[in-house]
Amino acid sequence: QVQLVESGGGLVQAGGSLRLSCAASGFIFSINAMGWYRQAPGKQRELVASITSGGSTDYADSVKGRFTISRDNANNTVYLQMNSLKPEDTGVYYCNTKWKLRTYWGQGTQVSVSS
């Protein structure tokens, strides 16, 4: 079955960096688009970044120039490099994919940015 396991979250001061990882299994990773979402307390889950199977990327306006999504098809892993973090980046970050008409989510990893 499809599994997505995130790691790399933590507490960091404003201006700091974190790199999130999402290890994927149970589907053909190399042909699938992947995404990172986040959910701040009291807010709806929002798309942060996405990457196609060919490596094309897209970002939310709020993170452009600060976050970078990448993928390692050899290791079935997608990454989110987050630089110049701001307190408003705080939230639970989820890995996401769609496979055979179903949407899958990881368990999430907490990112907390202190001012």
KOLKEBA-113159 format. One record per atom (N, C-alpha, C): atom name; residue in three letters; y, x, z; residue number from 1. Coordinates in steps of 0.001 Angstrom, whole numbers, m for minus. Atoms other than C-alpha are relative to their C-alpha. Layout:
{CA; ALA; {Y; X; Z}; NUM}
...
//
This chain:
{N; GLN; {m1171; 828; 0}; 1}
{CA; GLN; {0; 0; 0}; 1}
{C; GLN; {1249; 883; 0}; 1}
{N; VAL; {m1261; m741; 60}; 2}
{CA; VAL; {3618; 1018; m486}; 2}
{C; VAL; {484; 310; 1411}; 2}
{N; GLN; {m577; m410; m1278}; 3}
{CA; GLN; {5042; 2992; 2411}; 3}
{C; GLN; {1215; 872; m262}; 3}
{N; LEU; {m1213; m801; 38}; 4}
{CA; LEU; {8515; 4427; 2885}; 4}
{C; LEU; {314; 416; 1435}; 4}
{N; VAL; {m218; m507; m1355}; 5}
{CA; VAL; {9161; 6650; 5894}; 5}
{C; VAL; {1235; 878; 0}; 5}
{N; GLU; {m1256; m746; m69}; 6}
{CA; GLU; {12691; 7792; 6655}; 6}
{C; GLU; {0; 959; 1180}; 6}
{N; SER; {m208; m941; m1088}; 7}
{CA; SER; {13681; 10751; 8796}; 7}
{C; SER; {1332; 694; m208}; 7}
{N; GLY; {m1193; m817; 132}; 8}
{CA; GLY; {16678; 12941; 9511}; 8}
{C; GLY; {1256; m569; 632}; 8}
{N; GLY; {m1174; 565; m644}; 9}
{CA; GLY; {19036; 10611; 11327}; 9}
{C; GLY; {307; 707; 1308}; 9}
{N; GLY; {m379; m597; m1276}; 10}
{CA; GLY; {20860; 11552; 14505}; 10}
{C; GLY; {1437; m273; 327}; 10}
{N; LEU; {m1385; 118; m450}; 11}
{CA; LEU; {24157; 11851; 16310}; 11}
{C; LEU; {769; 1226; m461}; 11}
{N; VAL; {m795; m1108; 520}; 12}
{CA; VAL; {26858; 13957; 14704}; 12}
{C; VAL; {1472; m326; 192}; 12}
{N; GLN; {m1439; 207; m110}; 13}
{CA; GLN; {30583; 14448; 15146}; 13}
{C; GLN; {609; m271; m1371}; 13}
{N; ALA; {m719; 249; 1254}; 14}
{CA; ALA; {33039; 13251; 12522}; 14}
{C; ALA; {263; 1331; m708}; 14}
{N; GLY; {m140; m1207; 788}; 15}
{CA; GLY; {33241; 15775; 9708}; 15}
{C; GLY; {m1289; 771; m192}; 15}
{N; GLY; {1285; m685; 89}; 16}
{CA; GLY; {29642; 16853; 10183}; 16}
{C; GLY; {m852; m489; m1149}; 16}
{N; SER; {920; 310; 1094}; 17}
{CA; SER; {26648; 16583; 7889}; 17}
{C; SER; {m1381; m340; 548}; 17}
{N; LEU; {1402; 304; m251}; 18}
{CA; LEU; {23156; 15140; 7927}; 18}
{C; LEU; {m701; m133; m1350}; 18}
{N; ARG; {799; 259; 1191}; 19}
{CA; ARG; {20353; 15031; 5383}; 19}
{C; ARG; {m1150; m914; 372}; 19}
{N; LEU; {1082; 955; m212}; 20}
{CA; LEU; {18081; 12029; 5323}; 20}
{C; LEU; {m1083; 224; m1041}; 20}
{N; SER; {1142; m93; 908}; 21}
{CA; SER; {14613; 12108; 3791}; 21}
{C; SER; {m769; m1310; 52}; 21}
{N; CYS; {872; 1171; 73}; 22}
{CA; CYS; {12372; 9296; 2649}; 22}
{C; CYS; {m1267; 408; m735}; 22}
{N; ALA; {1297; m332; 593}; 23}
{CA; ALA; {8706; 10064; 2042}; 23}
{C; ALA; {m665; m1277; m474}; 23}
{N; ALA; {540; 1211; 614}; 24}
{CA; ALA; {7136; 7550; m321}; 24}
{C; ALA; {m1471; 178; m359}; 24}
{N; SER; {1408; m17; 399}; 25}
{CA; SER; {3522; 6660; m1020}; 25}
{C; SER; {m425; m1398; m422}; 25}
{N; GLY; {557; 1295; 370}; 26}
{CA; GLY; {1413; 3898; m2529}; 26}
{C; GLY; {456; m545; m1329}; 26}
{N; PHE; {m444; 419; 1324}; 27}
{CA; PHE; {3112; 3695; m5918}; 27}
{C; PHE; {322; 1259; m807}; 27}
{N; ILE; {m294; m1147; 866}; 28}
{CA; ILE; {4020; 5891; m8875}; 28}
{C; ILE; {1472; 345; 168}; 28}
{N; PHE; {m1366; m328; m407}; 29}
{CA; PHE; {7119; 7472; m7395}; 29}
{C; PHE; {858; 438; m1180}; 29}
{N; SER; {m810; m644; 1036}; 30}
{CA; SER; {8228; 9373; m10489}; 30}
{C; SER; {599; m986; m998}; 30}
{N; ILE; {m519; 952; 983}; 31}
{CA; ILE; {8787; 6243; m12583}; 31}
{C; ILE; {840; m1088; 640}; 31}
{N; ASN; {m682; 1063; m727}; 32}
{CA; ASN; {10551; 4216; m9919}; 32}
{C; ASN; {1389; 402; 465}; 32}
{N; ALA; {m1309; m213; m593}; 33}
{CA; ALA; {14201; 3913; m8992}; 33}
{C; ALA; {m110; m109; 1516}; 33}
{N; MET; {m20; 4; m1464}; 34}
{CA; MET; {14990; 4531; m5326}; 34}
{C; MET; {1424; m236; 482}; 34}
{N; GLY; {m1333; 245; m537}; 35}
{CA; GLY; {17865; 3506; m3109}; 35}
{C; GLY; {81; 265; 1483}; 35}
{N; TRP; {m307; m98; m1427}; 36}
{CA; TRP; {19465; 4144; 244}; 36}
{C; TRP; {996; m1109; 335}; 36}
{N; TYR; {m864; 1052; m509}; 37}
{CA; TYR; {21018; 1237; 2133}; 37}
{C; TYR; {357; 332; 1451}; 37}
{N; ARG; {m312; m139; m1420}; 38}
{CA; ARG; {22708; 1067; 5494}; 38}
{C; ARG; {468; m1352; 552}; 38}
{N; GLN; {m434; 1211; m681}; 39}
{CA; GLN; {23419; m1621; 8030}; 39}
{C; GLN; {706; 392; 1294}; 39}
{N; ALA; {m785; m261; m1195}; 40}
{CA; ALA; {26205; m1258; 10562}; 40}
{C; ALA; {m133; m1193; 945}; 40}
{N; PRO; {117; 1099; m969}; 41}
{CA; PRO; {26190; m3336; 13768}; 41}
{C; PRO; {892; m1170; m401}; 41}
{N; GLY; {m755; 1209; 307}; 42}
{CA; GLY; {27241; m6899; 13012}; 42}
{C; GLY; {352; m180; m1464}; 42}
{N; LYS; {m333; 82; 1423}; 43}
{CA; LYS; {27410; m6287; 9259}; 43}
{C; LYS; {m1261; m163; m831}; 43}
{N; GLN; {1128; 140; 906}; 44}
{CA; GLN; {25232; m6998; 6271}; 44}
{C; GLN; {m449; 1365; m511}; 44}
{N; ARG; {513; m1224; 599}; 45}
{CA; ARG; {23011; m4345; 4776}; 45}
{C; ARG; {685; 209; m1347}; 45}
{N; GLU; {m703; m303; 1236}; 46}
{CA; GLU; {24788; m2579; 1920}; 46}
{C; GLU; {m628; 1200; m704}; 46}
{N; LEU; {508; m1117; 783}; 47}
{CA; LEU; {23754; m267; m898}; 47}
{C; LEU; {939; 1186; 135}; 47}
{N; VAL; {m777; m1229; m132}; 48}
{CA; VAL; {24914; 3301; m306}; 48}
{C; VAL; {m114; 844; m1265}; 48}
{N; ALA; {224; m843; 1168}; 49}
{CA; ALA; {23349; 5176; m3222}; 49}
{C; ALA; {m1325; m369; m635}; 49}
{N; SER; {1250; 245; 698}; 50}
{CA; SER; {20671; 4799; m5861}; 50}
{C; SER; {m224; 1092; m1037}; 50}
{N; ILE; {355; m999; 1002}; 51}
{CA; ILE; {18822; 7057; m8265}; 51}
{C; ILE; {m1115; m565; m870}; 51}
{N; THR; {1015; 502; 919}; 52}
{CA; THR; {16852; 6124; m11358}; 52}
{C; THR; {m1133; 1015; m148}; 52}
{N; SER; {1106; m915; 246}; 53}
{CA; SER; {13577; 7654; m12464}; 53}
{C; SER; {460; 1219; m795}; 53}
{N; GLY; {m515; m1103; 800}; 54}
{CA; GLY; {15585; 9801; m14875}; 54}
{C; GLY; {1033; 850; 703}; 54}
{N; GLY; {m935; m800; m781}; 55}
{CA; GLY; {17906; 11065; m12162}; 55}
{C; GLY; {1443; m459; m49}; 55}
{N; SER; {m1367; 525; m9}; 56}
{CA; SER; {20996; 8970; m12867}; 56}
{C; SER; {303; m595; 1362}; 56}
{N; THR; {m354; 416; m1354}; 57}
{CA; THR; {22871; 8194; m9683}; 57}
{C; THR; {1196; m957; m2}; 57}
{N; ASP; {m1118; 919; m203}; 58}
{CA; ASP; {25266; 5560; m8409}; 58}
{C; ASP; {288; m47; 1487}; 58}
{N; TYR; {m409; m53; m1397}; 59}
{CA; TYR; {27251; 5394; m5187}; 59}
{C; TYR; {973; m1133; 333}; 59}
{N; ALA; {m1032; 891; m489}; 60}
{CA; ALA; {29214; 2947; m3118}; 60}
{C; ALA; {1324; 757; 10}; 60}
{N; ASP; {m1309; m658; 33}; 61}
{CA; ASP; {32928; 3646; m3399}; 61}
{C; ASP; {311; 726; 1302}; 61}
{N; SER; {m323; m556; m1313}; 62}
{CA; SER; {33092; 4391; 318}; 62}
{C; SER; {m637; 1365; 254}; 62}
{N; VAL; {693; m1274; m246}; 63}
{CA; VAL; {30757; 7395; 17}; 63}
{C; VAL; {119; 966; m1169}; 63}
{N; LYS; {m124; m881; 1170}; 64}
{CA; LYS; {31631; 8816; m3400}; 64}
{C; LYS; {709; 1292; 378}; 64}
{N; GLY; {m585; m1301; m299}; 65}
{CA; GLY; {32371; 12519; m3182}; 65}
{C; GLY; {m459; 595; 1319}; 65}
{N; ARG; {479; m480; m1294}; 66}
{CA; ARG; {30757; 12805; 253}; 66}
{C; ARG; {m1523; 1; 96}; 66}
{N; PHE; {1451; 139; m64}; 67}
{CA; PHE; {27132; 11706; m201}; 67}
{C; PHE; {m613; 369; m1348}; 67}
{N; THR; {742; m320; 1215}; 68}
{CA; THR; {24566; 12946; m2703}; 68}
{C; THR; {m1447; m443; 153}; 68}
{N; ILE; {1401; 412; 16}; 69}
{CA; ILE; {21254; 11266; m3501}; 69}
{C; ILE; {m744; 883; m993}; 69}
{N; SER; {823; m814; 895}; 70}
{CA; SER; {18463; 13335; m5031}; 70}
{C; SER; {m1456; m362; 229}; 70}
{N; ARG; {1420; 315; m124}; 71}
{CA; ARG; {14732; 13118; m5584}; 71}
{C; ARG; {m845; 1206; m362}; 71}
{N; ASP; {982; m1051; 260}; 72}
{CA; ASP; {11746; 15456; m5585}; 72}
{C; ASP; {m1292; m712; m394}; 72}
{N; ASN; {1175; 753; 463}; 73}
{CA; ASN; {9055; 13880; m7732}; 73}
{C; ASN; {m1317; 701; 346}; 73}
{N; ALA; {1226; m725; m343}; 74}
{CA; ALA; {6558; 16616; m6896}; 74}
{C; ALA; {m475; m350; 1410}; 74}
{N; ASN; {329; 304; m1395}; 75}
{CA; ASN; {6703; 15627; m3226}; 75}
{C; ASN; {260; m1456; 374}; 75}
{N; ASN; {m209; 1434; m242}; 76}
{CA; ASN; {7436; 11891; m3609}; 76}
{C; ASN; {1026; m249; 1103}; 76}
{N; THR; {m1014; 102; m1041}; 77}
{CA; THR; {10590; 12236; m1573}; 77}
{C; THR; {1378; m211; m632}; 77}
{N; VAL; {m1391; 185; 397}; 78}
{CA; VAL; {14146; 10990; m1959}; 78}
{C; VAL; {874; 408; 1183}; 78}
{N; TYR; {m890; m535; m1027}; 79}
{CA; TYR; {17026; 12548; m61}; 79}
{C; TYR; {1382; m644; m93}; 79}
{N; LEU; {m1410; 377; m16}; 80}
{CA; LEU; {20520; 11561; 992}; 80}
{C; LEU; {735; 1061; 813}; 80}
{N; GLN; {m829; m1006; m660}; 81}
{CA; GLN; {22827; 14466; 1769}; 81}
{C; GLN; {1342; m645; 317}; 81}
{N; MET; {m1227; 657; m447}; 82}
{CA; MET; {25760; 13181; 3796}; 82}
{C; MET; {922; 1040; 613}; 82}
{N; ASN; {m997; m957; m477}; 83}
{CA; ASN; {28821; 15378; 4258}; 83}
{C; ASN; {1272; m726; 398}; 83}
{N; SER; {m1286; 566; m439}; 84}
{CA; SER; {32223; 14783; 5825}; 84}
{C; SER; {m193; m1393; 603}; 84}
{N; LEU; {332; 1305; m571}; 85}
{CA; LEU; {30753; 11995; 7898}; 85}
{C; LEU; {1154; m571; 807}; 85}
{N; LYS; {m1048; 724; m701}; 86}
{CA; LYS; {33065; 9374; 9354}; 86}
{C; LYS; {m642; m990; 982}; 86}
{N; PRO; {554; 992; m936}; 87}
{CA; PRO; {32583; 6992; 12298}; 87}
{C; PRO; {m466; m1275; m703}; 87}
{N; GLU; {393; 1218; 712}; 88}
{CA; GLU; {32386; 4125; 9805}; 88}
{C; GLU; {m1296; 175; m792}; 88}
{N; ASP; {1315; m215; 611}; 89}
{CA; ASP; {29231; 5712; 8360}; 89}
{C; ASP; {m1139; m318; 967}; 89}
{N; THR; {1012; 320; m1005}; 90}
{CA; THR; {27424; 4775; 11566}; 90}
{C; THR; {m801; m1230; m401}; 90}
{N; GLY; {859; 1133; 297}; 91}
{CA; GLY; {24443; 2497; 11067}; 91}
{C; GLY; {m1443; 444; m129}; 91}
{N; VAL; {1397; m303; 296}; 92}
{CA; VAL; {20748; 2290; 10352}; 92}
{C; VAL; {m134; 134; m1512}; 92}
{N; TYR; {153; m293; 1418}; 93}
{CA; TYR; {19887; 3825; 7006}; 93}
{C; TYR; {m1443; m270; m421}; 93}
{N; TYR; {1305; 416; 484}; 94}
{CA; TYR; {16992; 2381; 5005}; 94}
{C; TYR; {m238; 514; m1416}; 94}
{N; CYS; {465; m349; 1336}; 95}
{CA; CYS; {15067; 3648; 2016}; 95}
{C; CYS; {m548; m1266; m653}; 95}
{N; ASN; {350; 1250; 685}; 96}
{CA; ASN; {14311; 1023; m637}; 96}
{C; ASN; {m580; 291; m1374}; 96}
{N; THR; {467; m32; 1371}; 97}
{CA; THR; {12290; 548; m3782}; 97}
{C; THR; {m573; m1360; m362}; 97}
{N; LYS; {644; 1208; 497}; 98}
{CA; LYS; {10883; m2228; m5933}; 98}
{C; LYS; {m1232; 423; m806}; 98}
{N; TRP; {1248; m346; 690}; 99}
{CA; TRP; {7295; m2164; m7166}; 99}
{C; TRP; {m784; m1272; m230}; 99}
{N; LYS; {759; 1191; 374}; 100}
{CA; LYS; {5398; m4859; m9020}; 100}
{C; LYS; {643; m1273; 559}; 100}
{N; LEU; {m791; 1199; m325}; 101}
{CA; LEU; {8118; m7458; m8384}; 101}
{C; LEU; {252; m192; 1493}; 101}
{N; ARG; {m255; 110; m1430}; 102}
{CA; ARG; {8238; m6799; m4633}; 102}
{C; ARG; {973; 1083; 430}; 102}
{N; THR; {m948; m955; m563}; 103}
{CA; THR; {10937; m5078; m2617}; 103}
{C; THR; {m558; 549; 1296}; 103}
{N; TYR; {541; m672; m1180}; 104}
{CA; TYR; {9967; m2549; 21}; 104}
{C; TYR; {1101; 762; 721}; 104}
{N; TRP; {m949; m692; m860}; 105}
{CA; TRP; {11899; m1073; 2934}; 105}
{C; TRP; {m742; 915; 960}; 105}
{N; GLY; {515; m810; m1081}; 106}
{CA; GLY; {11289; 1745; 5328}; 106}
{C; GLY; {414; m595; 1335}; 106}
{N; GLN; {m301; 507; m1341}; 107}
{CA; GLN; {11658; 1348; 9079}; 107}
{C; GLN; {1435; 300; 404}; 107}
{N; GLY; {m1390; m338; m280}; 108}
{CA; GLY; {15139; 2875; 9044}; 108}
{C; GLY; {143; 1199; 906}; 108}
{N; THR; {m329; m1121; m870}; 109}
{CA; THR; {16736; 5881; 10688}; 109}
{C; THR; {1459; m140; 416}; 109}
{N; GLN; {m1335; 229; m555}; 110}
{CA; GLN; {19785; 5692; 12943}; 110}
{C; GLN; {901; 1202; m257}; 110}
{N; VAL; {m1044; m1012; 156}; 111}
{CA; VAL; {22917; 7630; 12032}; 111}
{C; VAL; {1199; m447; 845}; 111}
{N; SER; {m1145; 309; m852}; 112}
{CA; SER; {25678; 7736; 14622}; 112}
{C; SER; {1027; 1116; m139}; 112}
{N; VAL; {m1061; m978; 199}; 113}
{CA; VAL; {28992; 9462; 13962}; 113}
{C; VAL; {1079; m259; 1047}; 113}
{N; SER; {m1006; 139; m1055}; 114}
{CA; SER; {31314; 10055; 16885}; 114}
{C; SER; {1345; 546; m472}; 114}
{N; SER; {m1353; m418; 420}; 115}
{CA; SER; {35071; 10412; 16506}; 115}
{C; SER; {533; 1096; 897}; 115}
//
